[in-house]
């Protein structure tokens, strides 16, 4: 499965969303589930502060319209474990996964 990041975006949020979308596709394929055509991921990366230190934090709003909420949550959780971007940033960036 290949995904195209919008031209000129080049941001970590675009990479994060694109990578996660690919991981969702793989998780769905393993379960023989077809992702809805309207599947969407809105990624927000913010700069936070703890004490006097800055840190990154991310919120991913994932829309899987038409899928049962438990099935969708299972796909999201599996994708979070297998996504290369998630693996690379695990323990370094706080990530909130929301089913939209």
C-alpha positions as a Markdown table, in Angstrom:
| # | Residue | x | y | z |
|---|---|---|---|---|
| 1 | Unk | 0.0 | 0.0 | 0.0 |
| 2 | Unk | 1.4 | 3.4 | -0.9 |
| 3 | Unk | 0.2 | 6.8 | 0.2 |
| 4 | Unk | 1.2 | 10.2 | -1.1 |
| 5 | Unk | 2.0 | 13.1 | 1.3 |
| 6 | Unk | 0.6 | 16.4 | 0.0 |
| 7 | Unk | 3.2 | 18.3 | -2.0 |
| 8 | Unk | 5.0 | 20.9 | 0.0 |
| 9 | Unk | 3.8 | 19.7 | 3.4 |
| 10 | Unk | 7.0 | 17.9 | 4.5 |
| 11 | Unk | 5.9 | 18.2 | 8.1 |
| 12 | Unk | 6.2 | 15.7 | 10.8 |
| 13 | Unk | 2.4 | 15.7 | 11.1 |
| 14 | Unk | 1.9 | 14.7 | 7.5 |
| 15 | Unk | 4.5 | 12.0 | 7.8 |
| 16 | Unk | 2.9 | 10.8 | 11.0 |
| 17 | Unk | -0.6 | 10.6 | 9.5 |
| 18 | Unk | 0.6 | 9.0 | 6.2 |
| 19 | Unk | 2.6 | 6.4 | 8.1 |
| 20 | Unk | -0.3 | 5.6 | 10.4 |
| 21 | Unk | -2.7 | 5.3 | 7.5 |
| 22 | Unk | -0.4 | 2.7 | 5.9 |
| 23 | Unk | -0.2 | 0.8 | 9.2 |
| 24 | Unk | -4.0 | 0.9 | 9.5 |
| 25 | Unk | -4.3 | -0.6 | 6.0 |
| 26 | Unk | -2.0 | -3.4 | 6.9 |
| 27 | Unk | -3.8 | -4.1 | 10.2 |
| 28 | Unk | -7.1 | -4.2 | 8.3 |
| 29 | Unk | -5.7 | -6.5 | 5.6 |
| 30 | Unk | -4.5 | -9.0 | 8.2 |
| 31 | Unk | -8.1 | -9.1 | 9.5 |
| 32 | Unk | -9.6 | -9.2 | 6.1 |
| 33 | Unk | -11.4 | -5.9 | 6.7 |
| 34 | Unk | -11.7 | -3.2 | 4.1 |
| 35 | Unk | -11.0 | 0.3 | 5.3 |
| 36 | Unk | -13.7 | 2.8 | 4.4 |
| 37 | Unk | -12.9 | 5.0 | 1.5 |
| 38 | Unk | -13.5 | 8.0 | 3.8 |
| 39 | Unk | -10.8 | 6.9 | 6.2 |
| 40 | Unk | -9.0 | 10.0 | 7.5 |
| 41 | Unk | -6.4 | 10.9 | 10.0 |
| 42 | Unk | -6.0 | 14.4 | 11.3 |
| 43 | Unk | -2.7 | 14.7 | 13.1 |
| 44 | Unk | -1.8 | 17.5 | 15.4 |
| 45 | Unk | 1.7 | 17.9 | 16.9 |
| 46 | Unk | 2.2 | 20.5 | 19.6 |
| 47 | Unk | 5.1 | 21.8 | 21.6 |
| 48 | Unk | 4.4 | 21.3 | 25.3 |
| 49 | Unk | 6.4 | 22.2 | 28.4 |
| 50 | Unk | 7.1 | 20.3 | 31.6 |
| 51 | Unk | 8.9 | 22.4 | 34.2 |
| 52 | Unk | 11.5 | 24.2 | 32.1 |
| 53 | Unk | 11.8 | 21.6 | 29.3 |
| 54 | Unk | 10.0 | 21.5 | 26.0 |
| 55 | Unk | 8.5 | 18.3 | 24.6 |
| 56 | Unk | 6.5 | 17.2 | 21.6 |
| 57 | Unk | 3.0 | 15.8 | 22.0 |
| 58 | Unk | 0.7 | 14.5 | 19.3 |
| 59 | Unk | -3.0 | 13.9 | 19.0 |
| 60 | Unk | -4.3 | 11.7 | 16.1 |
| 61 | Unk | -8.0 | 12.0 | 15.3 |
| 62 | Unk | -8.8 | 8.9 | 13.3 |
| 63 | Unk | -12.0 | 8.6 | 11.3 |
| 64 | Unk | -13.1 | 5.1 | 10.2 |
| 65 | Unk | -16.8 | 5.7 | 9.3 |
| 66 | Unk | -19.0 | 2.7 | 9.1 |
| 67 | Unk | -16.8 | 0.4 | 11.2 |
| 68 | Unk | -17.9 | -0.9 | 14.5 |
| 69 | Unk | -16.2 | 1.1 | 17.3 |
| 70 | Unk | -14.6 | -2.0 | 18.8 |
| 71 | Unk | -13.2 | -3.1 | 15.5 |
| 72 | Unk | -12.0 | 0.4 | 14.7 |
| 73 | Unk | -10.3 | 0.7 | 18.1 |
| 74 | Unk | -8.6 | -2.7 | 17.5 |
| 75 | Unk | -7.2 | -1.5 | 14.2 |
| 76 | Unk | -6.0 | 1.8 | 15.7 |
| 77 | Unk | -4.2 | 0.0 | 18.6 |
| 78 | Unk | -2.6 | -2.5 | 16.2 |
| 79 | Unk | -1.5 | 0.2 | 13.9 |
| 80 | Unk | 0.0 | 2.1 | 16.8 |
| 81 | Unk | 2.2 | -0.9 | 17.6 |
| 82 | Unk | 3.4 | -1.6 | 14.1 |
| 83 | Unk | 3.7 | 1.9 | 12.5 |
| 84 | Unk | 7.4 | 2.7 | 11.9 |
| 85 | Unk | 6.8 | 6.4 | 13.0 |
| 86 | Unk | 5.2 | 5.2 | 16.2 |
| 87 | Unk | 8.1 | 2.8 | 16.9 |
| 88 | Unk | 10.7 | 5.5 | 16.2 |
| 89 | Unk | 9.0 | 8.0 | 18.6 |
| 90 | Unk | 7.7 | 5.6 | 21.3 |
| 91 | Unk | 8.7 | 6.9 | 24.7 |
| 92 | Unk | 9.7 | 10.2 | 23.3 |
| 93 | Unk | 6.4 | 11.8 | 22.3 |
| 94 | Unk | 3.1 | 11.6 | 24.2 |
| 95 | Unk | 0.5 | 10.4 | 21.7 |
| 96 | Unk | -3.2 | 10.5 | 22.1 |
| 97 | Unk | -5.3 | 8.3 | 19.8 |
| 98 | Unk | -8.9 | 9.4 | 19.3 |
| 99 | Unk | -11.5 | 7.6 | 17.3 |
| 100 | Unk | -13.4 | 10.4 | 15.6 |
